[in-house]
Amino acid sequence: MTIVDSVSTVTGTAGGPALVQERRLVTAIPGPRSQELIARKAAAVASGVGHTLPVSIVAGGGGVVVDADGNSLIDLGSGIAVTGVGNSNPRVVEAVTAQLNAFTHTCFTIAPYEGYVAVAEKLNELTPGDHVKRSALFNSGAEAVENAIKIARHHTKKQAVVAFDHAYHGRTNLTMGLTAKNIPYKSGFGPFAPEVYRAPLSYPYRDGGLGGADAAARAISQIEKQVGVENLAAIIIEPIQGEGGFIVPAAGFLPALVEWANANGVVFIADEVQTGFGRTGAWFASDHEGIVPDLVVTAKGIAGGLPLSAVTGRAEIMDSAMAGGLGGTYGGNPLACAAALAAIESYEQDGLIERARQIGSVLLGRLNALRTADARIGDVRGRGAMVAIELVDPATGAPDAALTAKVAAYAHANGVVLLTCGTYGNVIRFLPPLTIDDDLLIEGIGVVAEGLRAEGLATA
Ligand SMILES: *Cc1c(COP(=O)(O)O)cnc(C)c1O
């Protein structure tokens, strides 16, 4: 980390100024300008819209974000797995600028344009499976999840939907119902949509290491007994659960669910909103398991920070809804489509999926080493640039949310954007932009290690 007194920049390769890739603290966090904004926020913005760091961000790129006081923070969150290609990725900036100058909106369902179709073609090509596919574009992950369920219901003429323990699918009414965790996502916001059922997950660290096939059999038995396939339109699952705690199911769990769904006329929906677009070191997390979902929901990493989401899947399912049944005013906005095409080009041309795998080995290597020396790290898990540690009481294995909050606060105060997650609030997740360099990544992990040390090393 360096201490300097002004925001310095170096010239980037694509014409714009690139940010110096360093952690740099020139004030306490929050500095005076950030404090001013946070005070205005409290007076103007609804309190339900929270914030993780009390900062006022003015720039971002590579592996850093810079605040209004000139502090440069290491970004280990990517705005929740969104800026995989980095903030203000030069390809994205150029494409969006050109689109901005051409036209900004027609409403695709009124007067179509090429960008939307090109994004659909790309999604059909990149998502798992070589069957004939169709895509539809929306604005947010939750909106795409809602549409995947709509489509599955229309196609199967059935109504029930199964989601899993620890699931997170969004904050709209239907997706709140699909989401597992009560506080902060659901409490007081009901009633929730009917015909949503929950099944047990595979959570190797907390289910005694139950094998994938056995965990699937347990879930399937519960679904058959409590819901019945004759009523079941779809099961929806994150291939690696995100907000629920970066839970990687045991090998074989997802393939067994897919096989059962296929055999029983149930639409299998993979919610790849957080795991998609190179994040896990493959285009989609489903690829690691060799599964071919009927429908894939994408958002977050798709468009370099512009709001875009999609449902992609088997043509016969996707085409079931009548014309006019899917859409929305802004879905597949031309700026967002231009951004997505440029972001996909960046994933493809700039080696970012390979980079996600390298980031994964750095993260897993260092975090496993920390775990060997610190029994409070109960588990290290994840794939590619989607890795987490679960913090526990070493004696009992009970989740330690208080320690997790303290380590995150330490990281924030010391210039690292670090996110937590997990049903029990005891998971620290690492989701750096794939454009972060190794030095920054290692420095960021080092700050987390310092934070753990500051809270006292557990005596095993
Ligand atoms: C973030 C997320 C969503 C919701 O996406 P929004 O764009 O916030 O509506 C849905 N599913 C998963 C797995 C997510 O991580």
Ligand as a Chemical Component Dictionary entry (heavy atoms), coordinates in Angstrom:
data_LIG
# 
_chem_comp.id                   LIG 
_chem_comp.type                 NON-POLYMER 
_chem_comp.pdbx_formal_charge   0 
_chem_comp.three_letter_code    LIG 
# 
loop_
_chem_comp_atom.comp_id 
_chem_comp_atom.atom_id 
_chem_comp_atom.alt_atom_id 
_chem_comp_atom.type_symbol 
_chem_comp_atom.charge 
_chem_comp_atom.model_Cartn_x 
_chem_comp_atom.model_Cartn_y 
_chem_comp_atom.model_Cartn_z 
_chem_comp_atom.pdbx_ordinal 
LIG C1 C1 C 0 -28.189 -11.626 -7.589  1  
LIG C2 C2 C 0 -28.920 -12.871 -7.872  2  
LIG C3 C3 C 0 -30.247 -12.865 -8.336  3  
LIG C4 C4 C 0 -31.041 -11.590 -8.464  4  
LIG O1 O1 O 0 -30.486 -10.729 -9.416  5  
LIG P1 P1 P 0 -30.933 -9.171  -9.394  6  
LIG O2 O2 O 0 -30.300 -8.632  -10.643 7  
LIG O3 O3 O 0 -30.378 -8.606  -8.149  8  
LIG O4 O4 O 0 -32.402 -9.158  -9.434  9  
LIG C5 C5 C 0 -30.841 -14.057 -8.655  10 
LIG N1 N1 N 0 -30.178 -15.214 -8.525  11 
LIG C6 C6 C 0 -28.905 -15.278 -8.096  12 
LIG C7 C7 C 0 -28.213 -16.591 -7.995  13 
LIG C8 C8 C 0 -28.235 -14.104 -7.735  14 
LIG O5 O5 O 0 -26.985 -14.163 -7.272  15 
# 
loop_
_chem_comp_bond.comp_id 
_chem_comp_bond.atom_id_1 
_chem_comp_bond.atom_id_2 
_chem_comp_bond.value_order 
_chem_comp_bond.pdbx_ordinal 
LIG C1 C2 SING 1  
LIG C2 C3 SING 2  
LIG C2 C8 DOUB 3  
LIG C3 C4 SING 4  
LIG C3 C5 DOUB 5  
LIG C4 O1 SING 6  
LIG O1 P1 SING 7  
LIG P1 O2 DOUB 8  
LIG P1 O3 SING 9  
LIG P1 O4 SING 10 
LIG C5 N1 SING 11 
LIG N1 C6 DOUB 12 
LIG C6 C7 SING 13 
LIG C6 C8 SING 14 
LIG C8 O5 SING 15 
# 
